[in-house]
């Protein structure tokens, strides 16, 4: 995963973190990556303009990679 990739939230994430996931089919663009801790987290700007921060990469699926 890298900044600019189009991602969607995995369905499993919706079950465990419903307050952090806008909808099961929500898509967004990675705008920041934080690798300072044991688990890599990213900030995702969704299609409706909401910014979700500190999302674990394991909870996202890349739809389209930037070149």
C-alpha positions as CSV (number, residue, x, y, z in Angstrom):
1,X,0.0,0.0,0.0
2,X,1.1,3.5,-0.8
3,X,-0.2,7.0,-0.8
4,X,-2.7,7.5,-3.6
5,X,-3.9,3.9,-3.7
6,X,-7.7,3.4,-3.9
7,X,-8.8,1.1,-1.1
8,X,-12.0,-0.3,0.4
9,X,-12.7,-1.4,3.9
10,X,-12.9,-5.2,4.3
11,X,-16.3,-6.5,5.5
12,X,-14.6,-7.9,8.6
13,X,-13.6,-4.4,9.6
14,X,-17.2,-3.3,9.6
15,X,-18.1,-5.9,12.2
16,X,-15.3,-5.1,14.6
17,X,-15.1,-1.3,14.1
18,X,-18.5,-0.1,13.0
19,X,-17.9,3.4,14.3
20,X,-14.7,3.7,12.1
21,X,-16.2,2.4,8.8
22,X,-18.7,4.5,7.0
23,X,-20.3,1.5,5.1
24,X,-19.4,-1.9,4.0
25,X,-18.8,-0.7,0.4
26,X,-16.9,2.5,1.4
27,X,-14.0,3.4,-0.9
28,X,-11.3,6.0,-0.3
29,X,-7.8,7.1,-1.1
30,X,-4.8,6.7,1.2
31,X,-3.5,10.1,2.1
32,X,-0.9,9.3,4.8
33,X,1.0,6.2,6.0
34,X,2.4,5.9,9.5
35,X,5.0,3.1,10.0
36,X,6.3,4.4,13.3
37,X,4.7,1.7,15.4
38,X,4.5,-2.1,15.3
39,X,1.4,-2.0,13.1
40,X,1.3,0.2,10.0
41,X,-1.7,2.5,10.0
42,X,-3.0,4.8,7.2
43,X,-5.3,7.7,6.9
44,X,-8.1,7.3,4.3
45,X,-10.1,10.1,2.6
46,X,-13.4,8.6,1.6
47,X,-15.6,9.3,-1.5
48,X,-17.9,11.5,0.6
49,X,-15.1,13.6,2.1
50,X,-14.7,12.0,5.5
51,X,-11.2,11.4,6.8
52,X,-10.6,8.2,8.8
53,X,-7.3,8.1,10.6
54,X,-5.2,5.3,12.1
55,X,-6.8,2.5,10.1
56,X,-4.7,-0.7,10.2
57,X,-3.7,-1.9,6.8
58,X,-5.1,-5.3,7.5
59,X,-8.6,-3.8,7.5
60,X,-8.2,-2.4,4.0
61,X,-8.1,-4.0,0.5
62,X,-6.4,-2.3,-2.4
63,X,-8.7,-1.8,-5.4
64,X,-6.4,0.2,-7.6
65,X,-2.7,0.9,-7.1
66,X,-1.0,4.2,-8.2
67,X,1.9,3.9,-10.5
